[in-house]
Amino acid sequence: MEQPGNLVAIGDTVIDAFIRLEHAHVQESAKGAELCIPYGAKVPFEAVTVIPAVGNSANAAVSAARLGVASALVTFLGTDEHGNECLERLATERVSTQFISRQNLPTNYHYVLWYGDDRTILIKHSAFESKLPDIGSPTWVYLSSLGEHARELHFELVEYKKTHPNIHIAFQPGTFQLAMKHELAELYKITDVVCMNKEEAQELLSSDEHEIKPLLDGLESMGPSTIIITDGHQGAYMKHDHTYFNMPIYPDIAPPLERTGAGDAFFSTFVAYLCKGYDAIYAIKRAPINSMNVVQHIGAQEGLLTEEAVENYLKKAPAEYDLRIL
């Protein structure tokens, strides 16, 4: 086995304030499920939990570090106290902060309305000046959610790859990046592994296709060699080495507490194992375990596991928890 490689995650970082709601309900509308609270009223809440240094890429960097991969984060923080809190949290998690830019703007701060086992997030991103620093030659770059302020950074990464051809790229597109489909065509061509949920795949491909294989094929045609699509309780689907796979979810050890970060935990675990020198088959068998444990906790990071803990859960997995070829 190779020595653990290093991973550089790139993406926006936020502070999440989880507000646990009591007096709310969910109703269906033409737009889907909607969270409803009394308008013009004083609405009591049960508790608030503030978690610094989160976001898809920050979560991935922490996940990789806990799995034994040397990780760093490229992100943008304010010079305010919230930015200090994020730096302290990352340092505690042994994530390198050498590539973090601090600017005289507010650190991103989101309000998470938590009701039942799901959440609605109120978001606002500061318009940071976003440049790709010299990150050296990491084994993997993990690119995920960035806002409009970082449009040019995507093109800078394409150019960086030309002069650093040995870098592997993992891409978990966020909302803004999904909307940039045509602009990011060259980025998809140099991406090694891409991961998104089924609805995001349909959106990116402008398709109402519900069968998984055509969606995997569609994403593959854009350039990535390994494609993963997650589909809730149906588990994850992967196309790799001209073969289609399905990996079921790991059985919940208890009812989920809340679902923030489940997707980040899955894909970051997959990429971390690739970074450690394992292949895609080995990695995808372990990725759902971290997702399962994350939803047992508040926020996207508390439940992230060490490699030893992942392997212990795998040893206890039921027989039906196994990768199958479609």
LUMFIGU-701262 format. One record per residue: residue in three letters; x negated, y, z negated of N, C-alpha, C in turn. Coordinates in steps of 0.2 Angstrom, whole numbers, padded with zeros to 4 digits, always signed. Layout:
! residues N
ALAXYZXYZXYZ...
//
This chain:
! residues 326
MET-0004-0006+0000+0000+0000+0000-0004+0006+0000GLU-0002+0011+0004-0006+0017+0005-0005+0021-0002GLN-0010+0026-0003-0009+0030-0009-0003+0035-0007PRO+0000+0037-0012+0006+0042-0011+0004+0048-0007GLY+0007+0050-0002+0006+0056+0002+0009+0062-0001ASN+0009+0067+0002+0012+0073-0001+0018+0076+0004LEU+0023+0079+0001+0029+0081+0004+0029+0089+0003VAL+0031+0093+0008+0032+0100+0007+0040+0101+0009ALA+0044+0103+0004+0051+0104+0006+0052+0112+0007ILE+0056+0113+0012+0057+0120+0014+0065+0122+0014GLY+0067+0127+0010+0074+0129+0010+0075+0134+0005ASP+0081+0136+0005+0083+0141+0000+0084+0138-0007THR+0082+0142-0012+0083+0140-0019+0088+0144-0023VAL+0092+0141-0027+0097+0145-0031+0097+0143-0038ILE+0101+0147-0042+0103+0145-0049+0110+0144-0048ASP+0112+0138-0051+0119+0136-0051+0122+0137-0058ALA+0128+0140-0059+0131+0141-0065+0138+0137-0064PHE+0138+0131-0068+0144+0126-0067+0149+0128-0072ILE+0155+0130-0070+0160+0133-0074+0165+0127-0074ARG+0166+0124-0080+0171+0118-0080+0178+0121-0081LEU+0182+0120-0076+0189+0122-0077+0194+0117-0080GLU+0198+0120-0084+0204+0115-0087+0210+0117-0083HIS+0212+0123-0083+0219+0125-0080+0218+0126-0073ALA+0218+0121-0069+0218+0122-0061+0222+0116-0058HIS+0223+0116-0052+0225+0110-0049+0223+0110-0041VAL+0223+0105-0038+0222+0104-0031+0228+0103-0027GLN+0229+0106-0022+0234+0105-0017+0232+0105-0010GLU+0236+0101-0006+0234+0100+0001+0237+0106+0005SER+0234+0108+0010+0236+0113+0015+0234+0111+0022ALA+0236+0116+0027+0234+0114+0033+0226+0114+0034LYS+0223+0118+0029+0215+0118+0030+0212+0113+0026GLY+0216+0109+0022+0213+0103+0018+0215+0105+0011ALA+0211+0101+0006+0212+0102-0001+0210+0109-0003GLU+0214+0112-0007+0212+0119-0010+0213+0119-0017LEU+0208+0122-0020+0208+0123-0028+0212+0129-0030CYS+0216+0128-0034+0221+0133-0036+0221+0135-0043ILE+0220+0141-0045+0220+0144-0052+0225+0150-0052PRO+0228+0151-0057+0233+0157-0058+0230+0163-0055TYR+0233+0167-0051+0231+0173-0049+0233+0179-0053GLY+0228+0184-0055+0229+0189-0059+0230+0188-0066ALA+0227+0182-0068+0228+0179-0075+0221+0179-0078LYS+0221+0178-0085+0215+0176-0088+0214+0168-0089VAL+0210+0165-0085+0210+0158-0085+0204+0155-0089PRO+0206+0152-0094+0201+0149-0099+0197+0143-0095PHE+0191+0143-0098+0187+0137-0095+0184+0133-0101GLU+0182+0127-0099+0179+0123-0105+0172+0124-0107ALA+0168+0125-0102+0161+0126-0103+0157+0129-0097VAL+0151+0132-0098+0147+0134-0093+0140+0131-0094THR+0137+0128-0088+0131+0125-0088+0127+0128-0083VAL+0121+0132-0085+0117+0135-0080+0111+0131-0078ILE+0110+0130-0072+0104+0126-0069+0100+0129-0064PRO+0094+0131-0066+0089+0135-0061+0086+0130-0057ALA+0083+0133-0051+0079+0130-0046+0082+0124-0043VAL+0088+0125-0040+0092+0120-0036+0093+0122-0029GLY+0096+0118-0025+0097+0119-0018+0094+0113-0015ASN+0096+0111-0009+0094+0105-0005+0087+0104-0006SER+0083+0108-0004+0076+0107-0003+0072+0107-0010ALA+0074+0111-0015+0072+0111-0021+0074+0104-0025ASN+0080+0102-0024+0082+0095-0026+0077+0090-0023ALA+0076+0090-0017+0071+0085-0014+0064+0085-0016ALA+0062+0091-0018+0055+0092-0020+0055+0089-0027VAL+0060+0090-0031+0060+0087-0038+0061+0079-0038SER+0065+0077-0033+0066+0070-0032+0060+0067-0030ALA+0056+0069-0026+0050+0066-0023+0045+0066-0029ALA+0045+0072-0033+0040+0072-0038+0041+0066-0044ARG+0048+0065-0045+0049+0060-0050+0048+0053-0048LEU+0048+0053-0041+0046+0046-0038+0039+0045-0037GLY+0035+0050-0039+0028+0049-0039+0024+0052-0033VAL+0028+0056-0029+0025+0059-0023+0023+0067-0025ALA+0017+0069-0023+0015+0075-0024+0019+0080-0020SER+0023+0085-0022+0027+0089-0018+0026+0096-0020ALA+0028+0100-0015+0028+0107-0015+0034+0110-0012LEU+0036+0116-0013+0042+0119-0011+0040+0126-0008VAL+0042+0127-0002+0042+0133+0002+0049+0136+0001THR+0050+0142-0003+0056+0145-0004+0055+0152-0006PHE+0060+0156-0007+0060+0163-0008+0064+0165-0014LEU+0061+0168-0019+0064+0170-0025+0063+0178-0027GLY+0067+0180-0031+0067+0187-0033+0062+0188-0038THR+0060+0194-0039+0055+0196-0045+0059+0197-0052ASP+0065+0195-0052+0069+0195-0058+0068+0190-0063GLU+0072+0190-0068+0071+0185-0073+0073+0178-0071HIS+0078+0178-0066+0081+0172-0063+0075+0168-0059GLY+0071+0172-0056+0066+0170-0052+0061+0166-0057ASN+0059+0170-0062+0055+0167-0067+0057+0160-0070GLU+0064+0160-0071+0067+0153-0073+0066+0148-0068CYS+0067+0149-0062+0066+0144-0057+0059+0142-0056LEU+0054+0146-0057+0047+0144-0057+0045+0140-0063GLU+0048+0142-0069+0047+0138-0075+0049+0131-0074ARG+0055+0130-0071+0059+0124-0070+0055+0119-0065LEU+0052+0122-0060+0049+0119-0055+0042+0116-0058ALA+0039+0120-0062+0033+0119-0065+0034+0113-0070THR+0039+0113-0073+0041+0107-0078+0042+0101-0074GLU+0044+0101-0068+0045+0095-0064+0039+0093-0060ARG+0034+0097-0061+0027+0095-0057+0028+0096-0050VAL+0032+0101-0048+0032+0103-0041+0028+0109-0040SER+0024+0109-0035+0019+0115-0034+0023+0121-0031THR+0021+0127-0034+0024+0133-0032+0020+0137-0028GLN+0014+0135-0025+0009+0139-0022+0012+0142-0015PHE+0017+0139-0012+0020+0142-0006+0026+0146-0007ILE+0028+0148-0013+0034+0152-0015+0033+0159-0014SER+0037+0163-0011+0037+0170-0010+0041+0173-0014ARG+0039+0179-0018+0043+0182-0023+0044+0189-0020GLN+0050+0192-0020+0052+0198-0017+0057+0202-0021ASN+0057+0209-0020+0061+0213-0024+0068+0213-0022LEU+0071+0207-0023+0078+0206-0022+0081+0201-0027PRO+0087+0201-0028+0090+0196-0033+0089+0189-0031THR+0087+0185-0035+0087+0177-0034+0094+0175-0033ASN+0095+0170-0028+0101+0168-0027+0104+0165-0033TYR+0111+0166-0034+0114+0164-0040+0121+0162-0038HIS+0123+0156-0039+0129+0153-0037+0134+0151-0043TYR+0140+0152-0042+0145+0150-0047+0149+0144-0044VAL+0148+0138-0048+0151+0132-0046+0157+0131-0050LEU+0163+0131-0047+0169+0130-0050+0171+0122-0050TRP+0170+0119-0056+0170+0112-0057+0176+0110-0060TYR+0180+0106-0056+0186+0103-0058+0187+0096-0056GLY+0189+0092-0061+0189+0084-0059+0182+0082-0058ASP+0181+0078-0053+0174+0076-0052+0171+0079-0045ASP+0174+0085-0043+0171+0088-0038+0171+0096-0039ARG+0168+0100-0034+0167+0107-0036+0168+0111-0030THR+0169+0117-0031+0169+0123-0026+0164+0128-0028ILE+0160+0130-0023+0154+0134-0025+0155+0141-0022LEU+0154+0146-0026+0154+0153-0023+0147+0155-0022ILE+0146+0157-0016+0139+0158-0014+0137+0165-0011LYS+0131+0167-0012+0129+0173-0009+0121+0173-0009HIS+0118+0174-0003+0111+0173-0002+0108+0180-0001SER+0103+0181-0004+0099+0187-0003+0095+0187+0004ALA+0094+0192+0007+0091+0193+0013+0084+0193+0013PHE+0081+0188+0010+0073+0188+0009+0070+0188+0016GLU+0064+0191+0016+0060+0190+0022+0056+0184+0022SER+0058+0180+0027+0056+0173+0027+0051+0171+0032LYS+0045+0169+0030+0039+0167+0035+0037+0160+0032LEU+0035+0156+0037+0032+0150+0036+0025+0151+0034PRO+0023+0149+0028+0016+0150+0026+0011+0144+0029ASP+0005+0145+0028+0000+0139+0030+0001+0134+0024ILE+0004+0128+0026+0006+0123+0021+0001+0117+0022GLY-0005+0118+0026-0009+0113+0027-0007+0108+0031SER-0008+0101+0030-0006+0096+0034-0003+0090+0029PRO+0003+0092+0026+0006+0087+0022+0009+0081+0026THR+0010+0075+0023+0012+0069+0026+0019+0070+0029TRP+0023+0074+0025+0030+0075+0027+0032+0082+0026VAL+0036+0085+0030+0040+0091+0029+0047+0090+0029TYR+0050+0092+0023+0057+0091+0022+0061+0097+0023LEU+0064+0098+0028+0068+0104+0030+0075+0104+0029SER+0078+0108+0025+0085+0108+0024+0088+0115+0023SER+0093+0116+0020+0097+0122+0020+0094+0129+0019LEU+0094+0133+0025+0091+0140+0025+0097+0144+0027GLY+0097+0151+0025+0102+0155+0028+0100+0159+0034GLU+0104+0164+0036+0102+0168+0042+0096+0171+0042HIS+0094+0173+0035+0087+0177+0034+0081+0173+0037ALA+0082+0167+0037+0076+0162+0039+0077+0160+0046ARG+0080+0163+0050+0081+0160+0057+0074+0159+0061GLU+0070+0164+0060+0064+0163+0064+0059+0158+0061LEU+0060+0156+0055+0056+0151+0052+0056+0144+0055HIS+0062+0143+0058+0063+0136+0061+0059+0136+0068PHE+0058+0142+0071+0054+0142+0077+0047+0142+0075GLU+0045+0145+0070+0038+0145+0067+0036+0138+0065LEU+0041+0134+0063+0039+0127+0061+0038+0123+0067VAL+0042+0124+0073+0040+0120+0079+0033+0122+0082GLU+0031+0128+0081+0024+0130+0083+0019+0127+0079TYR+0021+0127+0072+0016+0124+0067+0015+0116+0069LYS+0020+0113+0071+0019+0106+0072+0015+0105+0078LYS+0014+0109+0083+0010+0109+0089+0003+0109+0087THR+0001+0112+0082-0006+0113+0079-0007+0108+0074HIS-0002+0104+0071-0003+0100+0066+0001+0093+0068PRO-0001+0090+0073+0004+0085+0076+0005+0079+0071ASN+0001+0078+0066+0001+0072+0062+0007+0073+0057ILE+0010+0079+0056+0015+0080+0051+0021+0076+0053HIS+0025+0073+0049+0031+0070+0050+0037+0075+0048ILE+0042+0076+0051+0048+0080+0049+0054+0077+0048ALA+0057+0078+0042+0063+0076+0040+0068+0082+0040PHE+0074+0081+0043+0078+0087+0043+0085+0085+0041GLN+0088+0089+0036+0094+0088+0033+0098+0095+0034PRO+0101+0096+0040+0103+0103+0041+0109+0105+0037GLY+0108+0112+0035+0114+0115+0031+0119+0118+0035THR+0123+0122+0033+0129+0125+0036+0126+0129+0042PHE+0122+0134+0040+0119+0139+0045+0115+0135+0051GLN+0112+0130+0049+0108+0126+0054+0112+0122+0058LEU+0117+0119+0056+0122+0116+0060+0125+0120+0066ALA+0126+0127+0064+0129+0131+0069+0124+0134+0074MET+0117+0132+0072+0112+0134+0077+0110+0128+0082LYS+0114+0124+0083+0113+0118+0087+0108+0119+0093HIS+0111+0124+0097+0107+0125+0104+0100+0128+0103GLU+0100+0133+0098+0094+0136+0096+0089+0132+0093LEU+0091+0126+0090+0086+0122+0087+0085+0116+0091ALA+0086+0116+0097+0085+0110+0101+0078+0107+0101GLU+0073+0112+0101+0066+0110+0101+0064+0107+0094LEU+0067+0110+0089+0066+0107+0082+0069+0100+0082TYR+0074+0098+0084+0077+0091+0084+0072+0087+0088LYS+0069+0089+0093+0065+0085+0097+0059+0083+0094ILE+0057+0087+0089+0050+0085+0085+0052+0082+0078THR+0059+0081+0077+0061+0078+0070+0060+0071+0070ASP+0057+0068+0065+0057+0061+0065+0063+0057+0062VAL+0066+0060+0057+0071+0058+0053+0076+0063+0052VAL+0083+0062+0054+0088+0067+0052+0093+0064+0048CYS+0097+0067+0044+0102+0064+0040+0107+0070+0039MET+0114+0067+0039+0119+0072+0038+0125+0067+0037ASN+0131+0070+0035+0137+0066+0034+0141+0066+0040LYS+0146+0061+0040+0149+0060+0046+0153+0066+0049GLU+0156+0070+0045+0159+0076+0047+0154+0081+0050GLU+0148+0082+0047+0143+0086+0050+0140+0084+0057ALA+0140+0077+0058+0138+0074+0064+0143+0076+0069GLN+0149+0075+0068+0155+0077+0073+0154+0084+0074GLU+0153+0088+0070+0152+0096+0071+0147+0097+0075LEU+0141+0094+0074+0135+0096+0078+0135+0093+0085LEU+0139+0088+0086+0140+0085+0092+0146+0087+0096SER+0150+0092+0093+0156+0094+0095+0160+0088+0098SER+0161+0084+0093+0164+0077+0095+0170+0075+0090ASP+0175+0072+0092+0180+0070+0088+0180+0062+0087GLU+0174+0060+0089+0172+0053+0089+0172+0050+0082HIS+0176+0045+0080+0176+0042+0073+0172+0036+0073GLU+0170+0032+0078+0165+0027+0078+0158+0029+0076ILE+0155+0025+0072+0148+0027+0070+0143+0026+0075LYS+0143+0021+0079+0138+0020+0084+0137+0026+0089PRO+0142+0028+0092+0142+0034+0096+0139+0040+0093LEU+0141+0041+0087+0138+0047+0083+0130+0046+0082LEU+0128+0040+0080+0121+0039+0079+0117+0040+0086ASP+0120+0037+0091+0117+0038+0098+0117+0045+0100GLY+0122+0049+0098+0122+0056+0100+0117+0060+0097LEU+0116+0059+0090+0110+0062+0087+0103+0060+0089GLU+0103+0053+0091+0097+0051+0093+0095+0054+0100SER+0100+0056+0104+0098+0059+0111+0095+0066+0110MET+0096+0069+0104+0093+0075+0103+0086+0075+0101GLY+0083+0069+0099+0076+0068+0098+0074+0064+0092PRO+0077+0064+0087+0075+0060+0081+0074+0053+0082SER+0069+0050+0079+0069+0042+0080+0072+0038+0075THR+0074+0041+0069+0078+0038+0064+0083+0042+0062ILE+0089+0040+0063+0095+0044+0062+0099+0041+0056ILE+0102+0045+0051+0106+0042+0046+0112+0047+0045ILE+0118+0043+0045+0124+0046+0044+0127+0043+0038THR+0129+0048+0033+0132+0045+0027+0140+0046+0028ASP+0144+0041+0025+0151+0042+0026+0155+0039+0019GLY+0153+0043+0014+0157+0042+0008+0157+0035+0005HIS+0162+0032+0004+0163+0026+0001+0161+0020+0006GLN+0160+0022+0012+0158+0017+0017+0150+0016+0017GLY+0147+0020+0013+0140+0020+0013+0136+0024+0018ALA+0130+0022+0020+0126+0025+0025+0125+0021+0031TYR+0125+0024+0036+0123+0021+0043+0116+0023+0045MET+0112+0019+0048+0106+0021+0051+0105+0018+0057LYS+0102+0021+0062+0099+0019+0068+0092+0019+0068HIS+0088+0014+0068+0081+0014+0068+0078+0008+0072ASP+0073+0009+0076+0070+0004+0080+0075+0000+0084HIS+0080+0004+0087+0085+0002+0092+0090-0003+0089THR+0091-0002+0082+0095-0007+0078+0100-0002+0074TYR+0106-0004+0073+0111-0001+0069+0112-0005+0062PHE+0112-0001+0057+0112-0004+0050+0118+0000+0046ASN+0120-0004+0041+0125-0001+0036+0122-0003+0029MET+0121+0003+0025+0119+0001+0018+0125+0004+0014PRO+0128-0001+0010+0133+0001+0005+0131+0005+0000ILE+0136+0009-0004+0134+0013-0010+0133+0008-0015TYR+0129+0010-0020+0127+0007-0026+0133+0007-0031PRO+0135+0002-0034+0141+0002-0038+0140+0007-0044ASP+0145+0011-0045+0145+0016-0050+0144+0013-0057ILE+0140+0015-0061+0139+0012-0068+0144+0015-0073ALA+0148+0020-0071+0153+0023-0074+0157+0028-0069PRO+0163+0030-0071+0166+0035-0066+0161+0041-0065PRO+0161+0044-0059+0157+0050-0058+0159+0056-0062LEU+0154+0059-0065+0155+0065-0068+0156+0071-0064GLU+0152+0072-0059+0153+0077-0054+0148+0076-0048ARG+0149+0078-0042+0146+0075-0036+0141+0079-0033THR+0139+0085-0036+0134+0089-0033+0127+0086-0032GLY+0124+0086-0026+0118+0083-0025+0117+0076-0023ALA+0123+0073-0022+0122+0066-0021+0119+0065-0014GLY+0121+0069-0009+0117+0068-0003+0110+0070-0003ASP+0108+0075-0007+0101+0077-0007+0097+0071-0011ALA+0100+0068-0016+0097+0062-0019+0096+0057-0014PHE+0101+0055-0010+0100+0050-0005+0094+0051+0000PHE+0095+0057+0003+0090+0058+0009+0083+0059+0006SER+0082+0063+0000+0076+0064-0003+0072+0058-0005THR+0076+0053-0008+0074+0047-0010+0071+0043-0004PHE+0075+0043+0001+0073+0039+0008+0066+0042+0010VAL+0066+0049+0011+0060+0052+0013+0054+0051+0009ALA+0055+0051+0002+0050+0050-0003+0046+0043-0002TYR+0051+0038-0001+0048+0031+0000+0044+0031+0007LEU+0046+0034+0012+0042+0034+0018+0036+0038+0017CYS+0036+0043+0013+0030+0047+0011+0025+0042+0007LYS+0027+0038+0003+0023+0033-0001+0020+0027+0003GLY+0022+0027+0010+0020+0022+0014+0024+0016+0016TYR+0030+0016+0013+0035+0011+0014+0039+0012+0021ASP+0042+0007+0024+0046+0008+0030+0053+0010+0029ALA+0057+0011+0034+0064+0014+0033+0068+0008+0030ILE+0067+0002+0032+0072-0003+0029+0071-0004+0021TYR+0065-0003+0019+0063-0003+0012+0066+0003+0008ALA+0065+0009+0012+0068+0015+0009+0075+0016+0008ILE+0079+0013+0013+0086+0015+0013+0089+0010+0008LYS+0086+0005+0006+0089+0000+0001+0089+0004-0006ARG+0085+0009-0007+0084+0012-0013+0087+0019-0014ALA+0088+0022-0008+0091+0029-0008+0098+0029-0011PRO+0103+0024-0011+0109+0025-0014+0109+0025-0021ILE+0104+0022-0024+0103+0021-0031+0102+0028-0035ASN+0098+0032-0032+0097+0039-0034+0104+0043-0034SER+0107+0042-0028+0114+0045-0028+0119+0043-0033MET+0119+0037-0034+0124+0034-0039+0122+0037-0046ASN+0116+0038-0048+0114+0040-0055+0115+0048-0055VAL+0114+0052-0050+0114+0059-0050+0122+0061-0052VAL+0127+0057-0049+0134+0059-0050+0136+0058-0057GLN+0132+0055-0061+0133+0053-0068+0131+0059-0073HIS+0128+0064-0070+0126+0070-0073+0128+0077-0070ILE+0128+0082-0074+0129+0089-0072+0124+0091-0067GLY+0125+0093-0061+0120+0096-0057+0116+0091-0053ALA+0112+0093-0048+0109+0089-0043+0102+0086-0046GLN+0100+0087-0052+0093+0085-0053+0092+0081-0060GLU+0097+0082-0064+0096+0078-0071+0096+0071-0070GLY+0100+0068-0065+0100+0061-0065+0095+0058-0060LEU+0090+0062-0057+0085+0059-0052+0081+0054-0056LEU+0079+0049-0053+0076+0043-0056+0068+0043-0055THR+0065+0039-0059+0058+0037-0057+0058+0031-0053GLU+0052+0030-0050+0052+0024-0046+0053+0017-0050GLU+0051+0017-0056+0052+0011-0060+0059+0010-0062ALA+0063+0016-0063+0070+0015-0064+0074+0013-0058VAL+0072+0016-0052+0075+0014-0046+0075+0006-0045GLU+0069+0004-0046+0067-0004-0045+0071-0008-0050ASN+0072-0005-0056+0076-0009-0061+0083-0010-0059TYR+0086-0004-0057+0093-0004-0054+0093-0009-0048LEU+0088-0009-0044+0089-0014-0038+0089-0021-0040LYS+0085-0023-0045+0085-0029-0048+0091-0032-0051LYS+0095-0027-0053+0102-0028-0056+0108-0028-0051ALA+0106-0026-0045+0111-0025-0040+0115-0031-0038PRO+0122-0031-0037+0126-0036-0035+0124-0039-0028ALA+0126-0045-0027+0124-0048-0021+0127-0044-0015GLU+0132-0041-0015+0135-0037-0010+0131-0031-0008TYR+0127-0029-0013+0123-0023-0011+0117-0025-0007ASP+0118-0025-0001+0112-0027+0004+0113-0024+0011LEU+0108-0023+0014+0108-0019+0021+0110-0025+0026ARG+0115-0022+0030+0117-0027+0035+0116-0024+0042ILE+0115-0028+0047+0114-0026+0054+0121-0026+0057LEU+0123-0020+0060+0130-0020+0064+0130-0023+0071
//
